[in-house]
Amino acid sequence: MATNISAITMPKWGIEMTEGTITGWRVKVGDRIERGTEILDVETEKIVNAVESPASGLLRRIIADAGDTLAVGALVGVIADEAVGDAEVARFVDSFVGAVVSFEPESDTPAPVVPAPPGASHESSQSGEEARVSPIARRVAERLGVDLAQVIGTGRNGRISKEDVEAFAARGAGRPPAPAAAPTTSQRVRMSARRVTIARRLLQSKQSIPHFRLDIEVDFGHILRAKRELTEVTGERVTVNDLILRAAALALVQHPMVNAQLDGEEIVQFANADIAIAVAAEAGLVTPIVRDANLKSVLTIAKESRDLIQRARLGTLQRDEISGGSFTISNLGMYGVSRFDAIINAPQVAILAVAASSPRAVVRDGVVTSADVATLTLSMDHRVVDGAVGAQFLVTLKHLLLEPHKL
């Protein structure tokens, strides 16, 4: 194999990533690119990120186009010098075999690929039929009932794209005329690649983790007063969630079994609290992380949270801002939700659901009075966290929320 031919492959960003969707190329065939240049954008379940060129040279082939979803390690393009002939590039593409990707600890390094030597049988990785059809085109064909054998590809070397399949289906080629559609007020919206991956991960978490939950009711009157006072004194915008996050961080370092991740048969306990905030963005749920929250003041947490939430909704977060985390807080109090359960953000072992506070009758010193009470629900992975441990964490958290001056 010529040493001056390099493969561009689908990278692996994080332990959960198994595939990515190309959203666009920044370069075109024939462009000269340098190693480290950002050459295409890939969407995962969390963010859209740029892929850097693994080598310097000319972009000789683009194997996968915008909209194509490929497995980690799959070939998406080829870089080679001018001296390399087109036939040699074609042999490289035909003989390429992506490495089998295993779920290893999170890394920013793209998964390795092992090209087969020129002339090696391509049957070991995919048939000629599979090679000439993009993955997304195959899925569209199945959905539309299109026979791919009848479709003529307009891509490189006759490769069939999603557009080829849709055009074939639109012409009604090879199919009897469809009956007139009945009037309808519904519509079908295809899930984005990010939403599909989020759905898969949530289902996997729900099915594979033995969730159990504990509730505790907390008088939020003290926290609400502290929020107003901080805002008035400092002129900075502070939210209830900022105070809860700070209290949770202090409680987590006192209960390291809750401030943890499960990695195979090992429990990874963290010295500091890296707390993820569940943010509802247009493309789906995003969980940016406030690092070392136990070492930061409420005002610092407020500023960082505000910035992270804004960029989460704009889709401009970086990988290191959403990777890892030792605990997650999901707050739906602003919507008036009285109580809810949250699904654990694996590999973390616990998540806190914060509902809205509302006036409730309580007894103080034998007298019935009113208080702003909220229900906090802690979902835990029973493989790691026992009931008593979770209860002790909630008691610590409640005491901190009742004494916000300690925050």
PyMOL commands that set and color helices and strands:
alter all, ss='L'
color gray80, all
select helices_A, chain A and resi 86-95+122-124+128-131+135-144+148-150+156-158+162-171+193-208+221-234+240-254+293-295+298-314+319-321+333-335+387-402+404-406
alter helices_A, ss='H'
color red, helices_A
select strands_A, chain A and resi 5-9+19-25+32-33+38-43+48-52+57-62+69-71+75-80+211-219+260-263+266-269+275-277+279-281+284-286+289-290+327-331+350-354+358-364+367-381
alter strands_A, ss='S'
color yellow, strands_A
deselect
rebuild
show_as cartoon
